[in-house]
Amino acid sequence: MIRNSAWLLRATALSSILVSPMALAEEGGETGAETERGAAEVPPSSTSDASAPATAGDLALSEDGLSISYGEEIVVTGDVLYSNQVNALKTPTPVLNVPQSLSITTEEEITKRGFNSIGQIVDYTPGVSTSQGEGHRDAIVFRGVRSTADFFIDGVRDDVQYYRALYNLEQVEILRGPNALLFGRGGTGGILNRVTKKGVFDETFVGYQASVDTLGEFGFQVDANYSVNETVAFRINAMYERLDNHRDFYDGDRIGINPTAKFQLGANTVLDLSYEFIDHERFIDRGIPTGADGRPVEAFEDIVFGDPVENFNDLEAHTFRALLQHDFSDSLKANFSAFYGDYDKVYSNFYASDYDEANTPGVVTLDGYVDTTQRENLILSGNLVGEFETGSIGHTVIVGGEYISTSSDQNRFNSFFDTTMDDNEVFAIQRPLLLRGGVGTNAAGLTTINSFTTDLNDDTRVDIDVFSAYIQDEIEVAEWLNIVLGARFDSFDITVNNVPAAEIRTRKDEEFSPRLGLIFKPQENISIYASYSESFLPRSGEQFTDINGDDNALDPNTFTNLEAGIKWDFQQGLSLTAAVFEIEQSSPQPNDNDPATLDVIDSQIQGFELQLSGQVTDFWSITAGYSYLDGEQVDEFGNTGLRLRELPENMFSVWNAFQVTDKFGLGLGLTYQDESFVNNGNTAILPSYARVDASAFYEVSDNLRLQVNIENLTDELYFPNAHATHQVTVGAPINARFSISGRF
């Protein structure tokens, strides 16, 4: 724990879990390869050696009122956090002292690696992988636990299903392992937090980026900051992307506009305001079916099993964020945050629901639906952070509370074909399928017409109120021993109006979630930790669509995480972290023979993670990760012998960056994923794959950069993820993205 100074960072405490470690400046922060370095290092300026630790003579850091404290440790105080610190414990804590596995990708790394999606970041993160998300949303498998809702923005819950953009981010933080103390409900395998850019005092600049790729996609973004004076600053980030890829019919547009304002209301008070407009439209591609051997049918790699017109997703969102931070004294600080989001989303799609290669290889069965969601989220939270001592023992205590009010209306209509009078129809397999705008020719040669207004699948009106309170103490028992001890109480109250059944159901869950962490520091640059944490998920699920049937009576699923690990910052600038963990899920289920009684079914996922990052030499830096995952499905009779779906045993990634000259650099990376099962029955297989990526950049000047990023350099046919047995994603062939970026 850094005492008497580090926790004074104003970002301490965003109501969020992770108010971000941020890069120091637009061009000068640490790279993601350096995120595991100790607290005594300060992010270098853009002209310094990125691997060199700060010294007592480093005086060039002044953005946002930053100052440097001199003494045994060099500690930065001010309005931002850095990529070697993370607010994972709701107080600014060096990554070295966090008893949990985590990864941080800074804005600089996002730019250098050419990332333009959450999925690309996940590809190079150990312990996590992507799921298909039905072609319309980010979906991540955290240590074997699939999630579409464990996303946060500036520490605030962001549970609506969509593809999140990167244009306005300082960095992306991925934490593994359940922990309700930080996140409340969900977070069952981990969470992903996006940290947004905010206004900067005493600096005016305009940054820009434009890009185009060989598949036809192009886009541009701008980042402009205007400082009125020392107490007022405005910043706007904006983007436009025209979507295209290697698959037929795929297209779309993404627009994002995010103006922000920062006000110094007094010597000890800062207010940040933000509004974001999101408008996303894209074609939905659910992939290809699997064959008799359970593997994707490679002969179908170019066929889209959907409707060029009726496969689409539209999202429009308006979000407002406010953060007020106040320092009562050097040892007592508080903050309050408010978030409001209004989301309007619709997605419509057809997909392959059945395929029998052995008996009817020339035809496929299509199913479909149209789904709409209108959601409003109001989230209010506050924290009080204090530091004090009891004798020789130091304490950093945070006490906080959160209120969430969610209103979510959703309905779904199944497809309905007039030839079959149900939601399925059989079509001859050809490119393209004979279906457009819901009208087509079936395998028998008959005209078939679909209706998306006839077969109502569900229609629910949901209201949720969540009250939470938590307390945590970071205890410095000695220089070599820190203890993290805390607990959270959540009250989750849901009301569901099932419109077709004219039925209103309610349920209230109250859960207590503890957290314990021990950090041993045999040396300043080494920490050995052990931790225990819990989380829960109500039976209404991540998207709380219903509590029908037995769900109305069942307690939440609970998740516990045991983790032990080591973090070691090598003197030469390399950082090694390793962790072994076990996640246990307890799920109450009605007994098959006596539904009036419950069986509590426990399932486990075990694994190991390894990360290596940092500067190997003056011109070579590396980021590498490996994970081993194992887990078995469990039912009321015990182990089933079936492996969990989407749980590759081995995953490996490495990225090498070479600074050939002061102006020219190269990158070379590899990401590998073992085969896994697409479905719970273990009859469909997602094959293993290895993808090679590369990059090159040239700094024309301090304010102009030319770059090319190449994906799938060896042009392999691969299948990165899936959603169901006959919905397997086809990876992109070799493609290149050219970009120009700068700042003035």
N, C-alpha and C positions, 0 to 999 in steps of 0.2 A: 504494500500500500504506500502511495506517496502521500505523506502527511504534511499539513501546514501550508500547502501550496497547490498541488496538482488538482485536488478536488475542487479548488476554487474556480475552475473553468466554468464560465457561465452556462455552457451547454450542458453542464451537469444536470442532470435532471430533467431534461425535457420530459414530459410526462411519459416519455417513451422509454422503452427498454434500451435502446441503443441510440442515443442521440449521438451520433456518429463521430467516429473518428473521421476527420476530413483531411484532404490534402491541403498543404499550407497555402498554395496559390494555384491559379489556373494552370501554370506551366511548371510549378516547382515542387509539388508534393512528392512524398515517397511513392514508389511503385508498389503494386500488390506483392511483388516479390520480397518486399522489405517489411511486411506488416508484422512480422514476429520478432522485431528487434526491441531492445529494452527501453525503459522509460527515460533513461539518461540520454537518449539520442533524440535530436530535434530534426525534423524534416529539412533537408537542405534547400538552398535557393536553386533557381533554375540553372545557375552557372556553376554550381559546385559539384563535386564528386558525390553521386547519390549514395555511395556506400560509406562515406566518411561520417563518423559521429560528430555531433556538435561539441564545441569546446566553449570555455568561459569567454572566449573572445568573439563569439557569434552574436553580432549586434544588428544584423540586417533584417530581423524579423519584426515587423511593426504592423502588419495587416490586422484590422479589427481590434486595435488596441492591445496587441500582444506585447507581453513583456517577458523578460527572462530573469529568473531568480538564480543567484549565484550561491554556490556552496558545495557540499559533497555531491549533490546531484544537480543537473541542469534541468529545470522544470519550466515548462511553458504555461503561462496563464493568459486567459483572454476569452474570446468569444467562440473559438472553434476547438475541436479536438483533432487529433492526428491519427494517421493510419497505424501508428504503433500503440495506440490506446483505443479502448473500446468501452462504452458505457454499459457493458453487459450486466453489471451489477447495479445499475441505475446511478452509479457514481463513476467518474472517469478513472478507469483502471488500466494500467498497462496490459497489453495482451499477455505478457509473461505471467501475470498474476491472476488471470481468469481461469477458474477451474472448469474449463469446458472447451471443447474443440470448436474452432471457428476459422473462417476465412474472410478476408477483406479484399475487395477489388476496387482500386481508386479510379478516379476519373482519368488520370494519366494512363493507367493500364487499359482502361476501356478504349481510349483513343489509339494507343499503340497496337493493341491486339485486334483492332477493327471490330470489336463487339458491337452489335446493334440489337441484341435481344437478351433476355434473362437466360434463355436456354443455352446460349453460347458461353455464358459465364459458368453455368452449372456443369457444362461438359468438362471444364478444367478444374472442378472442385471435388476433392475426395469425399466419399461417403454419401453423395447425392447424385441423382440422375434425373433425366427428364421423362415424363410420361406424355402421351400424345395430347391429352386435354381436348379430345374430340375436334381438334382443328380450330378452336376458337378461344383458348385460354392458356395461360401459364399453368403447368401442372408439374410438381416436383415430387420425387420420391426421396424423402429424407430418411436415410438409414433403413430402407425397406418399408416406410410408411408413406403412402401416397397422400398428397394434399393439393387442394386447389384454393385454400383459404388462409394458409399460414404466411400471409404477406403483410408487411407493414411499410408505411411511408413516414419517415421521421418519427418512428416509434409508434405510430397510430395504426390501428387495424385497418387493413385494406382488403376486404374479403370478397369483393365482387369479382366475378370470373372474366378476365380479359387478358390480352397480351400487353405487358407493361413496357413503356418506352424508357430509354436511357438518357434522353437529350438534356434533362435538367438535373442530373445527379452529380454529387461529389463522390459518392462511392456506394458500393453494394456490399452488405454484410450478411453472411450466412452462418448461423449458429446451429449446431447439431445437438440433438438430445432433448427430451421433454423438459419443460420448465414453466409451470404455470405462474410461478412467482413473478416472472418477467412479462409473461404474455397473456395470462388469463387462460380461458378455454382454448383448446386447440394446441398448436405447437407440439403435436404429439411425437414428431420425430425431429423437429427443428423448425426454424423460421428463417425467412429472408426479409431483410430490412433495407429499404432504399433511403438514402440520405440526400436531400435536395439542396441545391445551391441557394444561398441567401444573399441579401444585399451586403456590400462591402463599403465601409466608410473610407473617406480620403483617397478614393481611387476611381477613375473613370476609364472604361475600356469597352471594346467590342470584340468578341471572339466569334469565329464563324467556321463552318465545315460544310463542304459539299462533296457528294459521293455518287458514283454510278458503278454498277456491277455488270458482269458479262451475261447475266440472266435477264437483264432489262430493268432491274430495280434502280431507282435513283432517289436522292433526297438531299435536303439541306437543313441546317440548324444554325441558330444565332444565340449568342449569350452576351447581353449588353448590360453594363453596370454604370450608373450615374450617381456620383456622390454630390449631393447638394451642398453639404458642409460636413463638419465633424460629427453631426448628430442625426443626419437624415441621408438615406441612400435608397435608391430604387434599382431594381434589377429585373430584366425580362429574359426568359429563355423561350424559344419558339422552335418548332420543327414542322417539316412536311416530308412525308415519304410516299412515293408511288411504288406499290408493291408488285413484285413479279418473281417467278421462280421457274423451276424446270418442269412443272406439271401443267397439263392442259387446263385451260380456263382460269388458272389462278391469276387474280389481280386484286387491287384494293388501294385504299388511301388511308394515311394516318396523319392527323393534325393534332398538335399539342401547343398550347400557349400558357405560359406560367409567369405572370408578373408578380413580383414580391416587393416589399418595402420594409426597411429597418429604421427604427426610431430609437435614439438614445433619449429617454424621457427624463432622465436625471443621472446624477453621477453613479447611481447604483441600480438603475432600472433600464431594461432594454425590451423593446416590443418588435416582434417579427410578424408580418402579415403576408399571406399568400393566397392567390386564387389560381386555379388551373382549369382550363377548358380542354376536354379530350373528345375527339371525334374520330372513331376508327371504323373502317369498313373493309371487309376482306372476304374472299372466297373460302369456303370450308372444304377441306380435303381430308377425308377419313382414311385414306390409304387403301391397301390392297388385301385380299383374303389369303389365308393359309391353305395349303394343299393336303394331300393324303399323308404326307410325312410330317405334318404339323408346322412346316416352315413356310414363309412367304413364297408365293408362286412367282418366281423371277420373270417368267414370261409375261406377267401382267404389269411390269414395272412402269410402263408408260400409259396405263389405262386408269382413268379417273372413274371410280364407281360412285358417281353422283350425278346431279343435274346442273348443267352450266348456269341455269337461272335461279333455281331454288336452293342451291347451296350457298348461303351467305350469312354474314354476321355484321350487325350494326350496333355500335355503342356510342352513346353521347353522355358525357358526365361533366358535372360542375362541382368542384371541391374548393372549400375555403378552410384555411388553417391560420391559427393565431397562437403565438407563444409569448408569454410575458414572464420575464425573469427579473428577480429582485434580490439584491444582497442586503440583508439586515445588518450583517457584520462580517468580519473576516472568517467567522466560524459558523455562521448560520445563513443559509440561502433558501430561496423558495422559487417555484415556478408554477405557472398555470397554463395549460394548453386547451384549445378548443378546436374541434374539427367538425365540419359539416360536409357531407357528400350527397349528391343527388345523381342517381344513375338510371339510365333508360337503355335497356339492351334487348335485342331480339336476335336469335339465330335459328336458321332453317337449314335442314340438310336431309339428304338421302345417303345411305351407306350400305355396304355389303353386310347382310345379316346372316347369310348362310351360303356355303359353297361345298359341294360334294365332288371332289376331283375324281374319285374312283368310279362313280356311277353316272354322273352327269357333268362331265368336264367342260361342256360348252355353254352352260348357263349359270347364272348367279341370282340369288334372291336379294332384293333390295327392300329395306325398311326405311322409315323416315319420321321426322316430326318437326314442328316449329315450336320454339320455346321463347317466352318473353319474361323479362324481369324488370320491375320498377322498384328501386330501393332507395331509402333515405337513411343515412347514418348520422347520428349526433353523438360525439364522444367528447366528454369533459374529463380532464384529469389534472391533478396537482400533486406536487411533492415538496416536502420540507427536508432539507439536508443539513445535518449538523455534525460538527467534529468536536470531540472532547476526550479527556483522559480520566481514567480511574486508576490512580496510582501510576504505575509504569506501563499500563496497558492503554493503547490508543483505540478509539472508536470512530468510525464514520457511519452514522446512522441515517437511514432514509425512511421516512414515514409518508405514505401516499395513499391516494384514493382515485377511483375512476368510476364514471357513470357512462353507460352506453345505452342509447335508445335507437332501435332499428325497426323500421317499417319496411316490409318486403312483400310485394304482390307478385306472384308468378303463376303462369299457366302454361300448359303444354297440350297441343293438338297432335295426335298421331296422324300419319299419312292414311289415306283411305282411297283405295283404287276401286273404280266401278266394276272392273272385271272380276275381282276376287272378293269384293265387299269386306275387305279387311285391310290391315296396314302393310301387307307383304305382296310383292308381285315378282315374277320371274322374268328375267331378260336374257337375251343372247349376249354373250361376252364378245364385244368388239370395241374398236376405238373410232369414234366415241360410242357409248351406249345409246340406244335409241330412246332417249328420254330428255325432254327439254321443256322447261316451264310447266312441269307436272303432266305433260301429255307425251305419250310414247307408244311404241309398238312392243308388245311383250314377246316372250319366246315362242308363243303359238302363232304369231303374226297378227294378233288382234290389237286394235287401237285401245289403249287404256288411258284413263284420265284420273288424276289424283285430286283430292280435296284436302286442304289443310284447315277446314272449318267444320268437319262432320264428326270426327271421333275425338271427343275431349278426354284427355288422359288424366289431367288434374288441374285444379284451380284453387289456390290457397291464398289467404290473406294472413300474414304473420306479423305479430308485434312482439318485440323483445325488449326487456329492461334488465340491465346488468349493473349490479353494484359491487364494487370491489374495494378492499382495503388491504394494505400490505405494510410490512415492516422488515427491514433488513439491517444487519449490523456487520460491517467489515471490521474485524477485531485484529489488531496487531499485537499479538501476545509477546513476540520478540522479533528481532530483525530477521530471524530464520523461520518464523512461523506466523502465518495469517489464517484466520478462521472466518468463513462467510456463513452467517446463520440468519435465516429469515423464513417468513411464512406469509401466505396470502389467503384471504377469504373471498370467495365469489358467490354471489347470489344471482342465479340465472333463471329468469322468469319469462316463459314463453306462452303466447296465446295463438292458436292456429284456427282460423276459420276455413273449414273444408267446404267450399261453396257448393259443389255438386251434391254432397251428402247432407247439406244444411246442418252441419255439425261443428260445434266449437269445442276444442279441447285445450286444456291448460296443463302446465306442469312447472313446478319450481324446484330447481336443484340448488343445493347449497354445499359447496365443496371447500375443504381446507387443504392447501397445497404447501408442503414444507420444502425447504432447500437447505442443504448443508454442503460446505466445501472446506477442504483443508489444503493449504498450500505450504509446502516445505521449501525453504530457500537455502540449500547447502552453500551456494555461492550466489552472488548478485545476479549472475547471468543464467542461472538454472533454477527452474521450479519443478517440483514434483507434486502432483495434486491428486486428490481423490474427491469425488462429489456424488451426492445423491439428490435427485430432484423428482418431482411428480408433475403430471398434467392430467387433464380430463377432457372428454368430448361428450356433450349431451347427446341423447339418442335422436335428436332432431337433425344431427349431422352438421357438416361444415356449412351447408347452405340452408339449414333449418326449414326444409320445405314442408315437413309434416311430422306429426307424432301419432300416426294412425296405428291401429292394431295394438300389438304388444308394446310398441315403443312408448306409448303413453304411460306404461306402468314400470318401465325398466330404468334403473339407475344409469348414470353415465358410464361409458367406458373409461377406465383409468389407466394411465401409463406411468411407469416408473423407470428411471434411468440410473444405472450405476456406471460410473466412468472413472478410470484412473489413467494418468498420463504424465508425460514429461515434456517440458519446453526448455530448449537450450539455445541460447544466443551465442554463437561462436564469435570469438574476438575479430576474426577476419571478415565479419559481415554476413556470415551464413547463419540461418536459423533452422533448427530441427525440432519438430513436434511429433509426438507419437501418443496414441490413445487407444485403450481397449475398453469396450463398453458392452452393456447388456440392457436392452429395452424389454420390459415385460408389460404386456397388455392383459388386463382383466376385464372380461366382458360378460355381464349377466345375460343369460339366455333361458327362455322357457324350456323346461324339461320335456322331451319328446313324448314321454309316456304320461306325464302329469303336468300339463301346462300351468297348473296353479302353483307349482314349485319352480325354483330357479336353479340352474347350474351356473357356476361362475367358471368360465373357461379362460385359462391363462395360456398365452402364447408368448414366445420369446424370440428376439433377434439378437444375435451376438455378432461382434465384429471388432475390427482393428483398423486404425487409420494411421497413416504416416505422411508428413509434409516436410519438404525441404525447400527453403527459399532464401534468396539473397544474392550477394555479389561474390562470385567465385574468383574472378580476377578483375583487373581494372576495366576490361572490355567485355566480360562475360558474366551475365546474371542468369539465374535459373529459378523456375518455380515448378516443383514436382509434387505429385500426390499419389498415394496408393491406398486402396481400401479393400478389406476382405469382409464379406457379409454372409451370414448363415442364419437361416430361420426355417421353421417347419409349422405348417398349419395344424391347429389343434381344434378338436370339437369336444362334445360332451363325453366322448368315449376315450379321449386321449389323443396322442399323436396320430396323424392321418398318414404319415409317410409322404405327404405332398409338400413341396417347397412353396414358399410364399411367391406370389406373382411379382414380376418386375423387381427381382432381387438377384442381380448378377453377383456371382461369388467374388470375382476379382474385377476391380476397375483401376486403371492407371492413366495418369496424364503427366506430361512434361512440356514445359515451354522454355526454350533457350533464347535469350536475347544477346546479340553481339553488337557492340558499339565499335564498328570497324574504323571509323574516323570520327572527328568531332561532329561531323555533319551527316554521316551515312551510317545506317544500322540495318541489321538483318535479324529475322526471327525464324525459328523452326520449332514446331511442336508436334506432339503425338498424343492422341487420346484413344484409349483402348477400353472396351467393355466386354466382359464375358457374356456368353449366352444366358438367357433367362427365360422364364415362362411368361407368356402373354396372359394366360387365364389361370384361375384357381384349380381347374381340373388337371393342369400340367399337360394338356394335350396339344397346345400351340406353343411354338418356340420362337423366341426372338434371337436370331443368330448373333454370335460374337462378331465384333468388328474392330478394326483399327483404322483411324483416319489421320492423315498427315496434313498439317497446315503450315503455312509459311508467310512471311511478310518482309517488306523492305521499305525504308523511309529515307528521305533526304531533306535536311534542314536547309532550305534555300537561304533563310535569314532567321534572326531571332523570332520573327513574326510570320513566317511562312514555311509550311511543311507539306511535302508531297509524299504520298504513301500508297502502297499496294498491299493488299492482304489476299492470300490465295487459300481457299478451303478445298480439302480433299485433293491434295496435290497428285496423288497416284491414281485418281479417277476410279476409285473402288465403288462397286454397287454395295450399299449397306442399308441397314434398317435400324435407325437409332432408337425408336420407341414404338409403342402401340397403345391402343385403348381397349380392344377386345379381340376375340379370336380371329375375326376376318377384317380387322382394321389396323393394319400395320403400316407405319410411315415409311416412305421411300426417301432415303437420303439424297441430297443434291450431288450431282457429278462435280467434277472440277470446275471451279468458278473463281473469278477474281473481282475484287472490289477496289476501285481506284478512288482516292480521296485527296482533297486539298483542304488544309486548315490553316488558320492563322489568327492573329490578334493585333489590334492596333488601338 
